[in-house]
Amino acid sequence: MWMLWYLAANWPLADLGVTTREPTENDGLAVGLAVFGPVIAACALLWWLANRPLARRTQLAAHHYWLLSVLGVFLPTAALMANSI
């Protein structure tokens, strides 16, 4: 989650004026994606593989389970990010 916030805060949110870019970050977005992209993809894959068996066993509909699962990951992180702005 920190990696996603770092990428978002230094490029699109900084361009919109919501955050300020790190003063030493002048390499560009491509370098950040090349470094963080595989790590983020691996973490997302592991998260999905861990939740797949749970989604099958739950009484919830599939779309409700995945929505709650994604919110369970992003909501606390989004609250901390909003608090840091």
C-alpha positions as CSV (number, residue, x, y, z in Angstrom):
1,M,0.0,0.0,0.0
2,W,2.9,2.3,0.7
3,M,4.2,1.8,-2.8
4,L,0.9,2.8,-4.3
5,W,0.7,5.9,-2.2
6,Y,4.2,6.8,-3.0
7,L,3.5,6.6,-6.8
8,A,0.2,8.4,-6.5
9,A,1.5,11.2,-4.2
10,N,4.6,11.9,-6.3
11,W,3.0,12.0,-9.8
12,P,-0.8,12.3,-10.4
13,L,-1.7,13.9,-7.1
14,A,1.3,16.2,-7.2
15,D,0.3,17.3,-10.7
16,L,-3.2,18.1,-9.5
17,G,-1.8,20.1,-6.6
18,V,-3.2,17.8,-3.8
19,T,0.3,16.7,-2.6
20,T,3.8,18.0,-3.0
21,R,6.4,15.9,-4.9
22,E,9.5,14.7,-3.0
23,P,12.3,17.2,-3.8
24,T,14.7,14.4,-4.7
25,E,12.3,12.5,-6.9
26,N,13.2,13.6,-10.4
27,D,13.6,10.2,-12.2
28,G,10.1,10.1,-13.5
29,L,7.2,7.7,-13.2
30,A,8.6,5.0,-15.4
31,V,11.4,4.2,-12.9
32,G,8.9,4.0,-10.1
33,L,6.7,1.7,-12.0
34,A,9.7,-0.5,-13.1
35,V,10.8,-0.8,-9.5
36,F,7.4,-1.1,-7.7
37,G,5.4,-2.6,-10.5
38,P,6.5,-6.2,-10.1
39,V,6.3,-6.0,-6.3
40,I,2.8,-4.6,-6.4
41,A,1.7,-7.2,-8.9
42,A,3.1,-10.1,-6.8
43,C,1.4,-8.8,-3.7
44,A,-1.9,-8.4,-5.5
45,L,-1.6,-12.0,-6.9
46,L,-0.8,-13.4,-3.4
47,W,-3.8,-11.5,-2.0
48,W,-6.1,-12.8,-4.7
49,L,-4.8,-16.4,-4.2
50,A,-5.4,-16.2,-0.5
51,N,-8.9,-14.9,-0.8
52,R,-10.1,-17.3,-3.6
53,P,-10.8,-20.2,-1.3
54,L,-12.5,-18.0,1.3
55,A,-14.7,-16.5,-1.4
56,R,-15.9,-20.0,-2.4
57,R,-16.8,-20.9,1.2
58,T,-18.6,-17.8,2.2
59,Q,-22.4,-17.3,2.2
60,L,-22.0,-13.9,0.5
61,A,-22.5,-13.4,-3.2
62,A,-19.2,-13.3,-5.0
63,H,-19.4,-9.6,-5.9
64,H,-20.3,-8.7,-2.3
65,Y,-17.4,-10.7,-0.9
66,W,-14.8,-9.2,-3.3
67,L,-16.2,-5.7,-2.6
68,L,-15.9,-6.1,1.2
69,S,-12.5,-7.7,0.8
70,V,-11.1,-4.8,-1.2
71,L,-12.7,-2.3,1.1
72,G,-11.1,-4.1,4.1
73,V,-7.7,-3.6,2.5
74,F,-8.1,-0.1,1.2
75,L,-10.3,1.7,3.7
76,P,-7.8,1.8,6.6
77,T,-5.0,2.7,4.3
78,A,-7.1,5.4,2.6
79,A,-7.9,6.9,6.0
80,L,-4.3,7.0,7.0
81,M,-3.4,8.6,3.6
82,A,-6.1,11.2,4.0
83,N,-4.8,12.0,7.5
84,S,-1.3,12.5,6.2
85,I,-2.3,15.1,3.5
